[in-house]
């Protein structure tokens, strides 16, 4: 499985601010995987996913399922969902290994 392209955060960057800034520009970003940063990044990604889901529902009501703007938003949402799932998997693996 190929990783999602995107910069990894450095230790000096705030994952919440960086991920939100990337999201505001419409550029999904793979967050860092450090335990403490990963937990806050998971929460930020969950918020982004919730927000985009709401926007997607509204856009579907306005334009229907096959409208290009609905498809584009759906693909953006998919990217964040995959990033969220990757982080959750890494967090679970770290917990099982005792890190």
N, C-alpha and C positions, 0 to 999 in steps of 0.2 A: 504494500500500500504506500502510495506516495504521500509525503507530507504536504501540507498546505503551505504555499509560498508566503513569506512574510518575515519581516525582521523580528528577531528575538530581543526582548527587552534586556537592557543592562541592569546591573545592580543599583545604579544611581537613579534610574527612572521609576516613576510611580506607575505601576501597572494600570491602575484605575484611570488616571489622567491620560496615559498614552493610548490605551485601548479606546477610551471615549473620544479622544481627539481624532484617532484614525476612523472611528465610526462616524463621527460628524462629517468627515471628508468623504465618506462612502468607501473607505478603504479598509476591508477586514484585515486584522493583524493577528498573527499567532502569538499569544502571550507567553511569558516566561514560565518555567515549570518549577521554580523554587516553591517549597511548601507554603510559606507564608504569603508570598506574592500570588501563588496559584489560587489560594482560597479566596482572596479578594478579587482576583481576576475572574474566577468562576461566578462570583456574585455580580460583577459588572456585566459579564456576558449574559447572564440570566436576565438582567434588566434590559439589555439591548434586544435580546430575543423576544421578551414580552412586548416591548415597544414596537418592534418590527411586525410582530404577529398582529397586533392591533391595527397597525397601518395597512397590513395586507388584507385583513378582513374588510376594512373600509373601502380599500381600492377595488376589491372583488365586487362588493355591493354596487359601487359606482360604475365599473367598467366591464364586469364579467371575468370569467376565468382565463380567457385566452388573450386578453389585452396585453400588448408588449410591456407596459409599465407594471402590470401584475406579475408577469413572468420574470422581469428584472428584479423586482423586490423579493420574489420567492427565491431566486437564486442567491441573492445577498443574504437572506435569512438562512438558507441552507449552509452557507459558508460559516456563519456564526454558530449554528447548531453543531456542525462537525468540530469546530474548535472547542466548543463546550464539552462535547463527548470525549475528545482527546484528553482534555485536562482532567475530567472526572476519572477516566481510566488510569491516568498517571497517578492521580491522588490515591486511588484504590490500591494500585500496585505498591506505592510507597508505604501505605498503611500496613499492607500485608507483610512487607519486608522489614517493617519496624523502623523505617527512617523518619 
